[in-house]
């Protein structure tokens, strides 16, 4: 199948495993309505988002326990969210506004559903106290310098990793662990729905489920003034072409198309999450997929295709981050995200990419073709040709292409023998990948008893919003 035919068949087709709430119920009924066997924790990694949007998101998610019962007759033996953690890396002023908005959530929940079953709600702030804890225990694993000790530790991947460490109860001074599924939800989605946690979480939590990873698909838009414009710029110009190029060439062993590679909404078994390297900044979504479906030396993958489902969450209305900003600033944001994603990809898949293409010229020739078809299909799959922030799809394509080419040229190091020798020396010199947090299970083994000390200190830093009585 040539690339044009492949793109038409695979890109933005929205052929997902679970397309609706009704199908999700049927999916479980066909498996004889199994009971929930794993705790479900929702984590919202937040960074300088709108406190009011965050408040609305938490209210919708917190209602999921009750509303799935009221509207879909699913009781709490089959689906129940244990806790919601807002993991907040926002600047101090916004973090305090976020905290305040969360305290109004409990009033809304009580006034709406009275004594109905609600998840616990926590606010975990990445402040200087958290930085001290991270530095004390994870300095070597994260290669932190002394200057990092007194300032908040930032990065989406770091946020996801640290918040996963507090996803357990602390009772009588001891951490009580259960089998746990983590559902990560973006704070910026103005179309979040109480159904979303069930769609993402239910395939993973039931007794005997082979599913360990779920990923959201959606059509992404946002409003600029009174006009709806296409979202998902980096997904269409980098995520989709890059992932499918690797699939097309057999570097990733997965047959189903990845509808939205960069979606932040995922469900994942916690032990599986703790078994992979975590990109510290952007690129978490991409590198997760790469680690799960790339071949090891024996031609095996970490996760079988049976262990992965994609679910359709409908329309995603993100915040208008580009509204009122000049095109240069919008493209700078695109460049920053693209640099993190392509750099992480070369680190994870470097050997396979080098063996498959051999040169930057060949790699970029194929990437350019995949990118062109991806953007064309992206435009066709939406009902508007309006691009955000005053930039067109050709500006977008050129910007991302230039970032990928710069990294590919540097990665293949075609300039001469000396640079190739230096690359090989450098790769043997460093014992860990730059920009990645090593697997948490490996850190757990390294720290021994101190791992529980780390988790206890982190759990003690989070503030319990609802109900107000803290665990002791």
N, C-alpha and C positions, 0 to 999 in steps of 0.2 A: 504494500500500500504506500503510494507516494505521500509526501507531506501535505499537499493540498487536500487530498482525499481523507487523510488521517485527521486533519484539522476539522473538516466538515463533519466527520463522524463523531469526534471526541470532544471538541472544545465547546463549553457552555451549553451542553445538551441537557443538563439538569436531570440526568438519569441517576437518581439516587436510590439507595436501598430502602429508605423509609421516607416516603413523600408526604405523609400527613399523619395527624393524630389518630385517625381511624385505622390507618394501615399499621401504625405502631401497636395499637390494641390488638389488631388481628395477628400481628407478628408474635405477640406474647400468648395469645389464645391458642395459636397453633402449637405452641410449646407447653400447652396445658396450664396456662396462667401460673407460672412459677412464682414462689415467694421471693421477696427481696432478701438477699443474703449478704449484701455489702452496704455499709453506710455511705451516704451520698453527701458530699460537701461541695458547695458552690463557692468558687473564688472569683472575685472581681478585681483584677489588677488595674489600678487606677493611677493616672498621672495627669494632673492639671485639667481634669474634665469639669464639666458644669455640675455643681453640687445639686441643682434641681433635677438634672437628667439622671444623676446617680440615685437620688432619692426615689424617682419614679421607677428606675430599674429594680431597686431593691424591693420596693412594694410589690411589683409584679411577680418577682421571683419568690418572695416570701408567701404569696398567696397560692403558690403552686400546690402545696400539700392539700389545702382545702378545696380549691376549685377543680382539681382533677377528680376529686371525690364527688363534688356536687354535680359537675357537668358530664363526667365520663364514668362514674361509678367505679373508681379505682380506689380501694381502701389503703390505709397506711401499712398494711402487711405486704402490699405489693409495690407500693411506691411512697417514699417519704424522704424529704430533704432533712438532714440532721442539722446542718449549720450553713450559714452564709458568712463569708469572710471578705470584707472590703480591705484589700491590701493596697495601702495608699502611699504612693511615692510623690504626692503633690507637694508643691511649695507650702510653707507653714500656713500662710493665710488661707489658701484653698483647702488644705487638709483640715483646718479648724472649721471651715464652713461645711466641709463634707461631714465631719463628726457631728456638727449641730443638726444638719439635715437628717442624719440617721436617727437622731433622738426623736424627731417628729414622726418617723416611720412607725414606731410602736403605737403611737396614738391613732394613726390612720388604720393600722391593722386591727386594733381593738375595736375602734368605732365601726369598722366595716364587717368584721367577722367575729367580734366578741371573743368567746373562749375557744374558738376553733384552733386546731393544731397548727402551730407556726414553728419555723426553724429558729434556732438560736442565731443571733446576728452579732458580729464582732467587727471592730475597727482596728486594723493593724497598721500602725504608722511607721514609715521608714524615717526615723529621726536619728539624732546623734546617739541616743541610748541603744537603738538597734545597731547602729554602726559599730559601737563598742563591742557588742556581743558578737557580731559577725567577725570583727577583727580578731577578737580573742580566740575564736575557735576555727575560723576558716581562712585566716590570713594566708597560709601557705597554699591551700587548695585554690584560692582565688587570686593568688599572686598580688596581694594588696601591699601597698607601701605604707609607711608611717603616716603620710599625709591623708590617707583614706580613713584613719582611725576616728577623726573628729568630725566627719561630714557624712551625710546620708549616702548609702550605697544605692546607686541607680542602675536601671536597665530592666527591660521587661522580663527577660529570662531569669534574672536574679530575683525579681519580684515573685515570679511563679514558683521558683524553687524554695525561697524562704517561706512563703505562705503555705506551701505544702507541708512544711515541718510543724505547723501549728494545727494541723487538721486532725487532731485527736483530743480526747478528754483528759483532763488532769483531775484525779480523784484521790483524796487523802495523800496528797503530795507525790503521787505516782502517775505517770502517763499510762493511760489505758488505750491500747491499740486494737482496732478491729480492721477487718478487710474493708478497704475504703476505695471509693471511686471519686475522683476529682472532676468537677465540671467547671471549666474556665469560661467566664462570660465577659465580653467587653462592656465597659461602662457607657460607651458613646452611642449604643444602638437605641434610637428613640422608638423603634418598633418592637422592642423586646416584649415577650408574651409569657404568661404563666405556663403555657404548654411547652416552652423551650427546654426546661430542665428534664421533663419527662421524655421528650423526643431524644435528647442527647444522652440522658442517663439510664433510662429503663433497659436498653439492650445490654448494659454492662453489669447491672446490680442484681439481676435475678439469679436464683440458685442454679448452678451448673452451666452458666453462660460461657461460650467460647469467646465472646466478644470482649476485647480489652481496650479498644480505641474507637471513638466515634468523632466525626468531624462534620461541621455545619456547611451546608451549601445555601446560597441565597442570591437574590438579585439586589445589588447594593446601589442606593441612591442617597442624595441629600438635597436639601433645599437651599438655594441661594436667592434670598428675597422671596418672590412668589414662583420661582421656576425650579422644577425638579431636574437635577443633573446627575449624570452617571458617576457613581463611585467605583472603587476598585481599580484605580489607575495602575498601581504597581502589580496587582494580581494579574491584570490582563497583559501588561507589557513585560513582566519578568516571571512571576510565579507560574502561570499556566504554560508559557513556552518552554521555560527551563525544565520543569518537572516532566512535561510530556516528551521533550527531546530525550531525556534520560530513559523514560519508559520505552519510547520508540526504538532506541538503540539497545535495549535489553539490559541496561544498567540497574534498573529498578524492576523487580519481579512482581508486578501487579498488572492485572488486565483491565480493571475498571478505570475509567477516566477520573482524574481528580478534579472535581468541579470547581472548588474554590481553595487552592493550596494555602492561601494566606489568611484564611478565616481564623480569628482568634477564639471562636467558640468551639471548644472540644470537650469530650469526655474521655478520661483515661484512668485505667486502674493505677492506683498509687504506686504499687510495687513496680509496675512497668515504667512509670514516669521516673522512679528513682533508679532505674537501670540504664538510663541513657544519658549521654552528655547533653548539657543544656546550654544553648547559646545565650550568652549573658545579656545581649541587647536585642535588636530585631533579628529576624531569621529563625525564631524558635519554631514556628509552624513548619517551615521548609525543612529544617534539619531534623525535626522529629520524623517526618515522612521518609527522609533519606536514610536515617538509621534503621527504621522499621523494615524497609523494603529493598535495601541494597544487599548484594550478595556478599557472604563471607568467603573465606578461602575454600570452604566445602560446597559453595554454591547454594547455601541456605540463607534464609532471612530471619530476622529477629521475630517478626510477626507474620503469621499466615494471613492470606487474604480473607479467610473466614473470620479472623479476629478483628476485622475492620469494617465499620459501616459508615456510610454518609447519610445524613438526614437533611431534609429540606426545611429550613426555617422561614421560607417565604421571602418577604422583602426586609432588607436591613436598611434602616434610615440612620446613617451616621451623622455626626455633628458636622456643620459646615466649616471645617477647619480652614478652607481656602477662601471663604467669603471675605471680600474686601481686601484681600492681599494681592500684591502684584505678582504677575506670572513668575518673575525671577525667584521670589520666595517660595512659591508653590513647587517649582522645579528643584529648588535646593532641598526641600523636604523629600521629594521623590528620589533625588540622588543619594541622600543620606540612608534612606531605607534600602535602596538598591545595593549600595556598597556593603551593608551588613549582610544582606542575603547572599550575594554572589561570593563574598569572601568566605562565609561559613560553608557554602556549598563546595568550594574548592578544597576546604580543609577536610570535610567529611568524605568527599568522593574523589579526592585528588588523583589517587593512583589509577582508578578506573577511567577517569576522564582523560588522563594523559595517555593511557594505553589505547583508548578508543579513537581519539582525534589526532593526537601526535603533534599538533601545532595550533597556535592561536588562529591562523588563517582558516583552517578547516573547521575549528570549533565555531568561530564567528560566522562563517558562511551558513552553517546549518542553523545556528541560533537566530540569525537575521531572518531566515525564511520562516521558522516557527513563530517568531515574534510578529511578523507581518500578518500571517494568517490568524494568529490569536487576537490581535487588535481588530481585524476585520470582523471576526466572528463575535467578538465582544460588542461591537457597535450594532451588529445585526440582532443580537439577542435581547437588546433593550429597546424601549419604545421612544427613545429620544437620542439625538446625536449631539446633545449639548455636553461639553466637557467642562470640568470644574476649573475655577480660578482663572478663566480667560485664556486657557491654553488649549490647543487642538491636539488631535491624536498623533499628528506627525511630530509636533514638538515633544510630546511624551515619548514616542518611539525613539527619536534621536537621542534624547537625554539618557534613557535607560541603556540604549545600545552603546553609547559612549562609556558609561560606567562599566558595563560588562567587558567591553573591549580592553579598557585600561587594565582591569584585573586579569583578563585572559592573557594579555601580552606579558604581564608581570609573572603570571603563574607558569606559562610555558617557557619563559626566559629564553627567547630565541636569539638574544643578542650575542651569545658566544659561550665558549667553554668555561671561562672563569666564573660566570654567573651561575651556570649549571652546577659546578662544583660547590659554589657557595650555598646554593639551595639545598643540595644533598647534605652538606655539613650542618646547615641550620636545622634541617628536619631531624637529624639525629641528636642535635644538641639539646633541644627542648623536649622534656618528658611529657608535656601536655600540650593540647591545642590552645593557641592564643584565642581569647575571646570565648572560651567555653568553660563552664563549670563541670568538673568531672562528675560521674554518676553519684548520686546521693548514697546509694548502697555501698559504693566504694569508700566514701567519706565515713559512713557509719562503721565500716570495718576498721578504718584507720584510727578513728577516735575512740572506739570501744565505749567504756562507760561515760566518757565525756560527751558522746552523742546525745544521750538522754539529758545530760546537764544543759547542753545547747538548746534542745527542744523545750525544756522546762523554762529556761530563761526567756526564750522567745514567746512561749505561751503566756508568761506573766506580763509581757509588754502589751499584749492586745487588750483592748477595752471591750467588755461585754455590754452591748447596747440593749439587747432584748433576749430573754428577760433580764432584768437588771442585776440579779444575784449572781455573783461570780462563782466559778468553780474554785474550790479550795484544795 
